[in-house]
Amino acid sequence: MEPLEFTKYVLYAIGALVLLLTIAPLFRFSSWWVRVGEFPRSQIAVLGLSVIVLLVILGWPLGFFDLTAAALLSVAVIYQIHAILPHTFLYPKQVLDAVERDPSRTIKLLISNVLVENEDAAGLLRIVEAEDPDLVLLAEPDERWIRDVAPLRDKYEHVVEEPQDNAYGMALYSRFELVEPEVKFIVEEDTPSIHARVRLPSGELIRFFGVHPKPPVPSETGESTERDAELILVGKRIDEESLPSIIAGDMNDVAWSRTTLLFQKVSGMLDPRIGRGMFNSFHADYPFVRFPLDHVFHSNHFKLVELRRLPDIGSDHFPILAVLSLENGAELEQEEPKAESGEVLEANSKVREAERKKMKKLDPEKNVNDD
């Protein structure tokens, strides 16, 4: 086989992979091999564009097969760009820049997936000392991590710690008063989330949710069912909430996925990255394979003061810093997402599917059907 012919076959194979990763997520299956295509959309777009360029260079003038391949790949690239475009500066901002910035109504939040195997707690402590956030939310702390970040208990008066040895522990450290903080296990018994009301210096209360659902990978559930259900259930809880709300954490999903967009519509939460950038937080060790997995969403009562990705702390995730300002009339200037009837049905279906799986685990012989 000639080198040129071999190269073209390789390009065809890569092009087929690009098409598969583009088409598969369009189907509403929860299997990991379907959902994985939602994550590297920017990488898929670059890969598809590269194949098109090389096909044109190596195959000019293009025959029917090459022309068809280039056309299909062009559609795939356009679709991928369309999906990620809102998370670039080319798109209008969903969250407006803060104007009032009243210190008594401003909250500075740092979130970090510390990576349970990471032994460099000093890196995190240095970041916290430098940034001096009001709230620190940690994902993946075990008992050792809780011991290693003991200085945070001296720095922050209000503390909620739920260490786990399964990489799903959580901890919240707050300068502001936490009112009735709770650790909840929404979908799975070994996957906690933290719920609390937070009293700002102004005396106003806001609602805070810290989450870290399991990812749809073979080493975990192999499906997105539980993750999707947890996000939807928290979204429904937020929608019922009258207080200004913030939800943050490693959601093991990208900002542009169908589930994340559905969560936004169910909850009415805004994404401060829209119109600003992706703020890719994972994987810290691989610059060309990064996605936005660590999120801060909030109700339309807030405007944005600052949003930054912080330096590496030895984890596979970068920490994220968000500074939000609770401002009068902000909800009148920022339209919250709304779910249409079909999307409400889809959200409810995800929750029912998680309930069926849970019941099946409890009683494998029982046949659990739809309502």
MINUVEX-54250 format. One line per 4 residues: number of its first residue (from 1); their letters; for each residue x, y, z of N, C-alpha, C. Coordinates in steps of 0.001 Angstrom, whole numbers, plus 500000, padded with zeros to 6 digits. Each point is the difference from the previous one (the first is absolute). Layout:
residues N
NUM = A = X,Y,Z,X,Y,Z,X,Y,Z; ... $
end
This chain:
residues 371
1 = MEPL = 500848,498804,500000,499152,501196,500000,500883,501246,500000; 499693,500925,499110,500761,501236,499910,499807,500845,501261; 501041,500765,500412,499889,500843,501203,498826,500974,499941; 499771,500585,498821,498900,500955,499871,498653,499307,500205 $
5 = EFTK = 499867,498812,499427,498751,499256,500144,499775,499599,501456; 501086,499556,500656,499897,499616,501416,499584,501194,500859; 500595,501159,499709,499674,501214,500750,498524,500355,499853; 499487,499850,498795,498591,500326,499779,499081,499040,500753 $
9 = YVLY = 500384,498728,500069,499194,499042,500774,499991,500361,501485; 501143,500461,500487,500073,500447,501396,499075,501201,500209; 500010,500924,499042,499125,501169,500092,498528,499593,499956; 499678,499011,499165,498615,499524,499955,499587,499429,501359 $
13 = AIGA = 500909,499250,500623,499695,499400,501306,499785,501081,501057; 500866,501008,499986,499848,501099,500958,498711,500763,499726; 499718,500216,498718,498763,500687,499637,498769,499235,500458; 500043,498671,499872,498874,499177,500458,499815,500131,501507 $
17 = LVLL = 501111,500069,500728,499927,500181,501454,499379,501349,500345; 500392,501039,499268,499426,501334,500213,498488,499969,499786; 499568,499345,498937,498564,499915,499723,499274,499201,501079; 500617,498906,500451,499378,499177,501042,499849,500785,501301 $
21 = LTIA = 501060,500713,500395,499959,500771,501243,499043,501187,499904; 499719,500440,498794,499044,501089,499801,498564,499492,500018; 499776,498862,499367,498637,499482,499856,499511,499297,501264; 500866,499214,500647,499566,499160,501130,499293,500781,501112 $
25 = PLFR = 500529,501160,500431,499329,500721,501092,498627,500559,499644; 499658,500002,498707,498673,500474,499610,498911,499048,500489; 500381,498749,500225,499052,499016,500524,499982,500088,501525; 498832,499876,500583,499850,500235,501436,500265,498740,500824 $
29 = FSSW = 501099,499341,499672,500402,498836,500778,500950,500449,501096; 499992,499288,501115,500834,500393,501135,501329,499265,500061; 500249,499067,499079,501249,499240,500011,501199,500924,499830; 501092,499660,500671,501178,500871,500007,500552,500221,498603 $
33 = WVRV = 499974,498963,499149,500596,500132,498671,499182,500913,499090; 498752,500280,500395,499178,500975,499276,500253,501399,500547; 499970,500130,501306,500119,501309,500653,501408,500577,499894; 501011,499150,499824,501377,500493,499980,500228,500996,498869 $
37 = GEFP = 499226,499894,498927,500167,500916,498877,499631,501434,500312; 499279,500232,501118,499625,501367,500372,501172,500770,500603; 500991,499287,500497,501071,500665,500733,500987,500742,499090; 500680,499324,499060,501074,500675,499255,499519,500690,498728 $
41 = RSQI = 498989,500834,500091,499449,500601,498779,501022,500891,499287; 500752,500776,500736,500993,500860,499345,501091,499157,499355; 500405,498918,500673,501025,499122,499437,499482,499280,498757; 498729,499580,500047,499403,499336,498832,499932,500963,498821 $
45 = AVLG = 499654,501251,500268,499923,501004,498932,501366,500214,499358; 501039,500116,500825,501359,500192,499475,500438,498781,499199; 499705,498810,500526,500377,498764,499308,499280,499889,498663; 498708,500291,499989,499239,499931,498759,500494,500993,498963 $
49 = LSVI = 500291,501215,500446,500506,501024,499083,501360,499599,499435; 500840,499398,500835,501321,499556,499544,499876,498926,498925; 499063,499067,500192,499794,498944,499006,499525,500601,498679; 499092,500962,500070,499507,500650,498777,501149,500647,499235 $
53 = VLLV = 500820,500754,500706,501122,500702,499359,500959,499004,499357; 500328,498932,500718,500940,499011,499464,499406,499241,498819; 498705,499709,500057,499357,499335,498861,500064,500862,498747; 499771,501291,500176,500047,500924,498859,501417,500089,499443 $
57 = ILGW = 500978,500092,500900,501398,500124,499560,500475,498730,499299; 499697,498847,500598,500516,498736,499470,499181,499457,498842; 498729,500380,499908,499127,499389,499000,499560,500907,498882; 500580,501219,499904,499547,500950,498986,500422,499564,498602 $
61 = PLGF = 499137,500046,498984,498573,500355,500116,499214,498859,500668; 499014,500359,500800,499277,499031,500806,499073,499132,499157; 500057,498697,500259,499050,499086,499399,498698,500008,500791; 499050,499200,499544,498681,499993,500638,500084,499592,501465 $
65 = FDLT = 500774,498951,500303,500074,499507,501376,500636,501043,500912; 501114,500590,499547,500665,501022,500811,499107,501221,500181; 499294,500368,498952,499110,501160,500077,498861,499734,500991; 499456,498791,499958,498930,499632,500936,500509,500004,501437 $
69 = AAAL = 501187,499424,500194,500588,499964,501341,500236,501408,500527; 500540,500871,499143,500267,501379,500421,498705,500732,500332; 498952,499741,499221,498712,500660,500252,499404,499543,501331; 500022,498694,500261,499463,499479,501260,500792,500526,501193 $
73 = LSVA = 501307,500031,499856,500839,500508,501085,499768,501491,500224; 499738,500734,498927,499715,501434,500142,498742,500225,500825; 498979,499176,499755,498765,500096,500788,500290,499692,501464; 500810,498973,500239,500340,499625,501377,500758,501117,500703 $
77 = VIYQ = 500954,500602,499311,500791,501085,500595,499108,501195,500322; 499123,500358,499073,499082,501125,500234,499111,499717,501208; 499525,498771,500111,499151,499631,501139,500767,500118,501314; 501234,499512,500016,500804,500065,501226,500285,501450,500391 $
81 = IHAI = 500317,500825,499030,500261,501414,500290,498737,500676,500523; 498875,499664,499408,498722,500569,500453,499731,499638,501461; 500367,498779,500397,499743,499544,501372,500853,500738,501024; 501246,500306,499644,500904,500634,500968,500046,501520,499873 $
85 = LPHT = 499419,500540,498931,500070,501441,499753,499528,500852,501179; 498906,499625,500707,499581,500833,501136,501082,500172,501063; 500911,499056,500086,501057,500091,501006,501274,500583,499398; 499801,501047,499193,501096,500797,499465,499617,501474,500113 $
89 = FLYP = 500972,500865,499795,499740,501441,500091,499180,500508,498820; 499749,499135,499017,499224,500396,498824,498503,500011,500271; 499591,499531,501168,498585,499847,500331,499608,501026,501057; 498749,500454,500007,499572,500948,501044,500117,499378,501393 $
93 = KQVL = 500337,500811,500975,500138,499526,501375,498631,499661,500581; 499908,498830,500604,498756,499634,500678,499897,500698,501350; 501149,500211,500639,500058,500693,501289,500690,501344,499793; 499353,501064,500405,500553,501340,499815,501105,500280,501009 $
97 = DAVE = 500880,500923,499635,501048,500436,500924,499378,500758,501161; 500527,499764,501189,499477,500654,501199,500209,501501,499935; 499043,500728,500548,500065,501461,500035,500134,500491,501436; 499141,499523,500878,499974,500501,501381,501214,499536,500802 $
101 = RDPS = 500282,498717,499984,501153,499412,500696,500059,500397,501471; 498870,499959,500652,499930,500286,501432,500717,498874,500745; 501069,500291,500760,500747,498936,500688,499135,499147,500918; 498954,500590,500562,499144,499246,500916,499047,499058,499263 $
105 = RTIK = 499942,500139,498661,499110,499151,499201,500778,499236,498927; 501307,499904,500206,500875,499308,499052,500519,498715,500633; 500064,498948,499216,500499,498716,500492,501100,499495,499071; 501121,499622,500612,501168,499512,499271,500135,498505,500266 $
109 = LLIS = 499869,499212,498953,499927,498546,500129,501157,499337,499265; 500670,499078,500672,501061,499195,499389,499566,498543,500047; 500015,499341,498843,499681,498575,499961,501207,499242,499472; 500239,498822,500569,501167,499224,499593,499753,498512,500191 $
113 = NVLV = 500155,499242,498920,500089,498546,500110,501459,499699,500309; 500266,499552,501219,501385,499908,500478,500712,498754,499500; 499262,499000,499474,500522,498693,499599,500469,499247,501234; 499264,498975,500357,500238,499291,501253,501431,499469,500099 $
117 = ENED = 500627,499634,498854,501373,499481,500037,501043,501100,500125; 499621,501235,499769,500918,501135,500086,500423,500213,501454; 501292,500036,500260,500497,500145,501369,500513,501406,500291; 499802,500916,499062,500520,501361,500168,498892,500945,500454 $
121 = AAGL = 499569,499843,501241,498988,500911,500538,500541,501413,500125; 501320,500120,500112,500605,501327,500134,499692,500871,498787; 499909,499394,498820,499676,500766,498800,498629,500636,500097; 499031,499248,500478,498657,500544,500189,499998,501085,501064 $
125 = LRIV = 500679,499754,501110,500017,500975,501094,500630,501315,499555; 501022,499914,499141,500624,501233,499485,499006,500786,499147; 499242,499290,499170,498999,500655,499155,498935,500672,500859; 499529,499300,501022,498976,500561,500883,500537,501228,500720 $
129 = EAED = 501236,499929,500454,500601,501141,500701,500143,501195,499064; 500382,499739,498756,500208,501089,499042,498685,500636,499561; 498969,499193,499785,498732,500506,499472,499043,500448,501093; 500111,499426,501193,499164,500344,501154,498509,499981,499653 $
133 = PDLV = 499484,498863,499520,498575,499926,499658,499120,499962,501243; 498729,500309,499808,499029,499914,501095,499541,498562,500216; 499883,499251,498919,499618,498590,500057,501012,499164,499231; 500334,498847,500556,500868,499033,499324,499254,498674,499936 $
137 = LLAE = 499779,499500,498788,499332,498713,499814,501007,499008,499431; 500204,498893,500712,500943,498977,499562,499256,498740,499588; 500433,499409,498895,499498,498698,499570,501127,498982,500108; 499668,498790,500358,500885,498837,500128,500830,499930,501282 $
141 = PDER = 499741,500775,501040,500830,499837,501199,499677,498698,500738; 501055,499294,500429,499827,498874,500909,500463,500436,501389; 500127,499066,500923,500400,500356,501361,501381,500658,500020; 500925,499490,499180,501341,500601,499971,499937,501439,499527 $
145 = WIRD = 499223,500254,498950,499878,501364,499495,499394,500927,501055; 499011,499514,500722,499384,500820,501044,501034,500364,501062; 500866,499049,500346,501072,500307,500962,500975,501011,499416; 500345,499823,498715,501017,500857,499386,499523,501434,499794 $
149 = VAPL = 498688,500201,499893,499487,501368,499821,499443,500549,501310; 500458,499453,501113,499549,500470,501319,500138,501509,500183; 501032,500662,499410,500073,501462,500129,498750,500730,499510; 499238,499377,499102,498770,500644,499530,498964,500096,501114 $
153 = RDKY = 500039,499059,500929,499053,500055,501116,500342,501128,500964; 501254,500423,499998,500389,501162,500802,499619,501301,499294; 500059,499968,498678,499737,501210,499210,498505,500259,499842; 499220,498913,499902,498568,500128,499732,499195,499467,501185 $
157 = EHVV = 499068,500818,500457,499226,499664,501198,498960,498916,499740; 499461,499969,498795,498887,499097,499701,500488,498900,499055; 499845,498754,500425,500613,498871,499299,499009,498840,499876; 499966,499410,498806,499274,498747,499771,500970,499051,499309 $
161 = EEPQ = 500259,498846,500607,500946,499041,499431,499352,498622,499896; 500096,499418,498832,499488,498653,499766,501059,499222,499213; 501086,499595,500683,501060,499271,499298,499532,498620,499563; 500500,499555,498852,499687,498663,499491,501278,499420,499407 $
165 = DNAY = 500128,498686,500053,501176,499365,499411,499748,499528,498572; 498879,500417,499418,499631,499574,498645,500149,501114,498967; 500697,501075,500368,500217,501157,499114,498749,500849,499821; 499023,499865,500918,498801,500835,499917,499700,500724,501303 $
169 = GMAL = 501034,500173,500834,499828,500822,501184,499802,501459,499622; 499466,500785,500936,499808,501431,499774,500256,500748,501297; 500418,501244,499864,500200,500854,501171,499728,501444,499606; 499391,500732,500928,499680,501408,499781,500502,500809,501184 $
173 = YSRF = 500771,501042,499704,500544,500897,501021,499503,501407,499684; 499404,500656,501003,499345,501282,499737,500338,501047,501054; 500308,501183,499521,500157,501155,500883,498634,500501,500455; 499007,499811,499142,498647,500446,500304,499243,498894,500745 $
177 = ELVE = 499005,500409,500758,499206,499038,500764,499267,499036,499065; 500082,498715,500318,499231,498980,499298,498776,499663,500839; 498838,500199,499428,498747,499764,500715,499451,498632,499601; 499838,499131,500987,499462,498655,499794,500705,499256,498860 $
181 = PEVK = 501325,499895,500065,500706,499235,498963,499658,498516,500097; 499909,499357,498845,499664,498575,499949,500886,499294,498989; 500347,498764,500320,500619,499105,499031,498907,499058,499510; 499774,499996,498694,498927,499176,499441,500570,499014,498982 $
185 = FIVE = 499363,498852,499921,500344,498982,499016,498787,499879,499076; 500025,500768,498930,498805,500212,499188,499620,498773,499187; 500978,499395,499347,499722,498860,499124,500707,498735,500483; 501281,500122,500316,500778,498838,500421,500461,500164,501442 $
189 = EDTP = 500056,498892,500719,500275,500037,501430,501452,500325,500328; 500875,499959,499014,501408,500308,500246,500449,501268,499283; 499033,500815,499574,500326,501229,499262,499308,501181,500663; 500699,500699,500906,499370,501086,500754,499962,501316,499242 $
193 = SIHA = 499103,500851,500416,499985,501401,499575,499743,500843,501240; 500388,501261,499944,499852,500896,501147,498987,501083,499658; 499007,500167,500865,498953,500999,499816,499990,500904,501234; 499946,501297,499778,499976,500924,501140,499461,501349,499563 $
197 = RVRL = 499465,500727,500970,499749,501418,499792,501208,500755,500534; 500368,501052,499299,501176,500792,500364,499545,501421,500313; 500414,500500,501151,499632,501364,500377,501130,500951,499601; 499706,500887,499066,500983,500986,499557,500212,501055,501083 $
201 = PSGE = 501090,500767,499928,500212,501078,500981,498854,500999,500062; 499252,500134,498902,498838,500900,499980,498844,499458,500834; 500099,498744,500413,498920,499347,500733,499081,499192,499110; 500123,500161,498685,499152,499273,499059,500429,498535,499911 $
205 = LIRF = 499033,499138,499782,500268,498577,499841,500002,499616,498526; 500924,499125,499637,500002,499385,498677,500065,498486,500200; 499670,499260,498977,500046,498546,500070,501215,499496,499226; 500737,499053,500601,501195,499452,499352,499889,498482,499910 $
209 = FGVH = 500400,499475,498839,500031,498559,499770,501390,499625,499489; 500636,499044,500640,501275,499467,499533,499811,498560,499562; 500380,499684,498757,499723,498669,499453,501231,499400,499328; 500011,498672,499924,501050,499263,499278,499466,498622,499617 $
213 = PKPP = 499115,499936,499001,499461,498707,499568,501056,499164,499278; 499729,498711,499889,500951,499098,499346,499979,500189,498483; 501160,499820,499355,500070,500174,498546,499503,498759,499262; 499589,500166,498741,499568,498854,499193,501192,499304,499354 $
217 = VPSE = 500798,499307,500807,501178,499291,499498,499904,498537,500423; 500666,499095,499266,499895,498567,500316,500426,499648,501421; 500951,500738,500570,500477,499691,501350,498986,500364,501080; 498983,500772,499634,498946,500355,500962,498701,499295,499589 $
221 = TGES = 498987,500766,499657,498713,499387,499651,499947,499540,498546; 500862,500578,499147,499954,499675,498577,498894,500722,499262; 499178,500744,500747,498895,500746,499413,499895,501366,500671; 499269,500893,499357,499811,501344,500556,498718,500106,500816 $
225 = TERD = 499291,498890,500190,498670,500032,500629,500013,500678,501359; 500885,499542,500897,500033,500536,501359,500459,501454,500015; 501015,500302,499207,500470,501386,499923,498901,500926,499516; 499341,499608,498914,498939,500826,499433,498877,500220,501007 $
229 = AELI = 499610,498917,500683,498894,500093,500956,500348,500921,501161; 501235,499917,500495,500383,500866,501119,499935,501468,499593; 500524,500314,498822,499966,501392,499546,498561,500478,499796; 499157,499148,499439,498605,500383,499774,499270,500192,501324 $
233 = LVGK = 500214,499099,500958,499320,500106,501295,500429,501252,500753; 501293,500312,499961,500460,501244,500624,499420,501193,499256; 499940,499895,498664,499407,501074,499212,498553,500257,500371; 499237,498940,500221,498601,500152,500420,499914,500654,501376 $
237 = RIDE = 500927,499616,500882,500016,500599,501345,500300,501497,499903; 500917,500364,499135,500346,501409,499817,498811,500771,499437; 499296,499389,499051,498857,500665,499379,498912,500312,501024; 499904,499179,501044,499012,500226,501058,500488,501004,501034 $
241 = ESLP = 501276,500362,499927,500616,500854,501012,499688,501470,499743; 499619,500712,501044,499717,501429,499864,501248,500848,500218; 501008,499426,500661,501220,500755,500272,500909,500025,498776; 500825,501038,499858,501064,499960,498994,500856,498757,500229 $
245 = SIIA = 500400,499333,498927,500651,498696,500145,501274,499895,499182; 500918,499170,500515,501252,499667,499323,500180,498490,500086; 500395,499385,498904,500397,498595,500017,501391,499910,499396; 500868,499223,500648,501383,499928,499553,500542,498600,500224 $
249 = GDMN = 501059,499674,499274,500677,498734,500204,500458,499372,498706; 500668,498870,500151,500388,499178,498863,498785,499164,499620; 499328,500397,498929,498762,499322,499612,500234,498849,499034; 501280,499752,499668,500337,498909,499084,499188,500061,498714 $
253 = DVAW = 499774,501206,499549,499319,500236,498734,500493,501331,499454; 499976,500132,498698,500474,501231,499383,498888,501034,499931; 500397,501250,499828,499049,501110,500058,498982,499961,498872; 500349,499374,498873,499121,500036,498827,499239,498688,499790 $
257 = SRTT = 500070,499076,500937,499318,498719,499813,498488,500173,500055; 499301,499020,499466,498536,500039,500025,499484,500027,501436; 500631,499203,500880,499542,499945,501389,500244,501313,500724; 501166,500617,499791,500286,501273,500658,499035,501081,499527 $
261 = LLFQ = 499742,500046,498712,499050,500985,499475,498594,499730,500525; 499655,498716,500138,498695,499636,500558,499927,500407,501470; 501085,499762,500735,500065,500428,501402,499775,501507,500120; 500636,500774,499131,499825,501452,500040,498539,500388,499785 $
265 = KVSG = 499350,499333,499064,498610,500350,499706,499056,499581,501120; 500274,498851,500612,499161,499532,501104,500172,500885,501225; 501228,500435,500254,500312,500779,501207,499877,501503,499802; 500121,500456,498743,500028,501439,499741,501338,500635,500305 $
269 = MLDP = 501045,499190,500155,501317,500520,500365,500748,500533,498781; 500853,500986,500260,500804,500634,498960,501433,499483,500047; 500659,500047,498849,501397,499572,499881,500864,501225,499717; 500836,500431,500949,500805,501204,499784,501076,499840,498932 $
273 = RIGR = 500267,498768,499548,501007,499794,498951,499471,500361,498623; 498682,499938,499820,499433,500283,498682,500331,501437,499601; 500635,500134,498841,500429,501305,499525,501370,500413,500513; 500630,499135,500812,501308,500356,500571,501092,498986,499658 $
277 = GMFN = 499677,498727,500014,501014,498989,499716,499630,498667,500603; 500831,498994,499724,499702,498645,500467,500465,499756,501429; 501116,500604,500390,500575,499784,501326,500175,498495,500256; 500717,499355,499080,500218,498558,500101,500749,499660,501283 $
281 = SFHA = 499447,499091,500786,500585,499686,501306,500588,498597,500083; 499753,499151,499014,500465,498615,500004,500385,499623,498567; 501132,499413,499736,500967,499387,500883,501201,500932,500137; 500451,500240,501239,501084,500948,500245,501313,499563,499364 $
285 = DYPF = 500186,498690,499800,501278,499488,499489,500072,499947,498480; 498881,500183,499318,499977,499852,498544,499381,501239,499358; 500830,500951,499590,499491,501281,499484,499080,499882,498788; 500189,498965,499188,499212,499896,498771,498731,499164,500179 $
289 = VRFP = 499820,499458,501195,498793,499207,500270,499380,500525,501291; 499371,501145,499902,499403,500637,501173,498547,500366,499737; 499198,499876,501080,498576,500304,499921,499581,500775,501243; 498901,500744,499925,499468,500694,501188,499104,499073,500820 $
293 = LDHV = 500576,499335,501001,499242,499076,500849,499611,500602,501342; 500704,501051,500416,499739,500621,501305,499202,501278,499774; 498842,500077,500635,499016,501010,499636,499571,500864,501182; 499608,501224,499667,499272,500869,500922,498808,500553,499227 $
297 = FHSN = 498810,499578,500368,498766,500546,499443,499293,500790,501095; 499209,500975,499604,499301,500809,501006,498693,500540,499444; 499125,500404,500899,498725,500591,499594,500235,501409,499465; 498980,500557,499363,500176,501302,499347,499974,501179,500968 $
301 = HFKL = 500088,499713,501301,500129,501076,500989,501431,500533,500069; 500944,499239,499447,501418,500360,500082,500518,500517,498663; 501016,500863,500096,500818,500355,498849,501444,499605,500303; 500826,500008,498967,501359,499479,500145,501020,501106,500241 $
305 = VELR = 500793,499804,501036,501138,500882,500266,501250,499430,499343; 500222,498696,500201,501230,499383,499500,499806,498495,499860; 500641,499439,498978,500018,498553,499805,501374,499632,499465; 500679,499078,500712,501364,499643,499609,500258,498516,500217 $
309 = RLPD = 500859,499455,499143,500582,498688,500271,501322,500234,500718; 500187,499313,501110,501168,500216,500838,501122,499025,499643; 501212,500240,500506,501145,499140,499659,499846,498562,500493; 500795,499132,499409,500023,498572,500324,500372,499779,501466 $
313 = IGSD = 499295,499072,500663,500318,499672,501397,500444,498543,500140; 500337,499355,498883,500400,498601,500048,498860,499039,499748; 498807,500522,499813,498830,499184,499689,499870,499849,498489; 499046,499174,499572,499690,499932,498572,499007,501087,499591 $
317 = HFPI = 499509,500758,500984,499112,501139,499754,500674,501294,500444; 499778,501060,499246,500370,501336,500465,498899,500532,500919; 500350,500748,501035,498964,500682,500789,499354,501116,499175; 498784,500335,500355,499259,501089,499357,499597,501010,501068 $
321 = LAVL = 500175,501283,499685,499605,501077,500906,498889,500819,499351; 498923,500218,500734,498892,500828,499513,499631,501012,501070; 499842,501249,499580,499566,501063,500907,498682,500538,499462; 498948,499885,500807,498654,500384,499583,499469,501121,500871 $
325 = SLEN = 499243,500889,499380,499422,501149,500690,498480,499908,499960; 499389,499977,501170,498540,500010,500104,499534,501434,499789; 499254,500246,498911,499683,501378,499632,498497,500198,499812; 499539,501156,500431,498584,500347,499876,499592,500066,498528 $
329 = GAEL = 498912,499344,499670,499477,500060,498641,500730,499142,498994; 500997,499237,500442,500757,499174,499056,499106,498997,499289; 498996,499481,500718,499117,498994,499407,499128,500586,498893; 499866,501329,499972,499226,500653,498945,500834,500204,498741 $
333 = EQEE = 501320,499970,500148,500911,500239,498879,500526,498716,499378; 499882,498889,500715,500574,498739,499544,498896,498939,499931; 499697,499586,498791,498918,499032,499807,500470,498602,500368; 499232,499323,500835,500379,498648,500384,499518,498994,498967 $
337 = PKAE = 500761,498928,499781,499569,498958,499063,498702,499353,500468; 499192,499573,499049,498725,499354,500310,499889,498681,499235; 499483,498984,500672,499808,498697,499370,498649,499945,499300; 499998,499510,498770,498750,499760,499293,499402,498675,500475 $
341 = SGEV = 498761,499748,499626,499290,498822,500509,500737,498704,499677; 500541,499905,498786,500737,498799,499620,501261,499815,500828; 500637,501104,500355,501210,499926,500821,499674,499617,501441; 498858,500444,500491,499556,499586,501339,499769,498493,500023 $
345 = LEAN = 499385,499478,498953,499768,498557,499906,501320,499241,499945; 500956,500534,499241,501316,499360,499914,500689,499988,501362; 499918,501113,500714,500609,500082,501331,499363,498992,500947; 498678,499922,499981,499303,499043,500865,500359,498563,499644 $
349 = SKVR = 500197,499752,498712,500367,498660,499544,501366,499594,500540; 500937,500942,500036,501335,499712,500541,499925,499633,501480; 499163,500699,500734,499850,499717,501430,499377,498621,500201; 498970,499683,499212,499347,498693,500129,500958,498861,499670 $
353 = EAER = 500843,500217,498995,500960,498966,499625,500986,499731,501137; 500448,501053,500668,500899,499827,501143,499295,499269,501138; 498731,500313,500205,499229,499317,501048,499839,498519,499677; 499771,499690,498722,499877,498594,499599,501302,499244,500248 $
357 = KKMK = 501123,500632,499651,501291,499356,500212,500266,499770,501479; 499619,500976,500812,500207,499871,501443,499154,498861,500564; 498756,499912,499573,499122,498928,500457,500513,498636,499542; 500544,499959,498804,500523,498736,499477,501213,499544,500798 $
361 = KLDP = 500823,500946,500449,501150,499647,500835,499540,499438,501337; 498934,500592,500547,499487,499543,501292,499329,498632,499885; 499339,499764,498865,499299,498732,499791,500186,499584,498546; 501138,499331,499683,500326,499673,498603,498948,499158,499295 $
365 = EKNV = 499210,499232,500754,499019,499115,499375,498686,500704,499689; 499854,501214,500550,498742,500721,499794,500026,500720,498667; 498918,499930,499261,499868,500694,498720,499374,501355,500246; 500796,501059,499838,499515,501348,500285,499581,500656,498700 $
369 = NDD = 498753,500381,499890,499463,500594,498775,499743,501475,500171; 499720,500650,498891,499626,501411,500030,498694,500160,500756; 499780,501252,500472,498725,500303,500653,498868,499823,498998 $
end
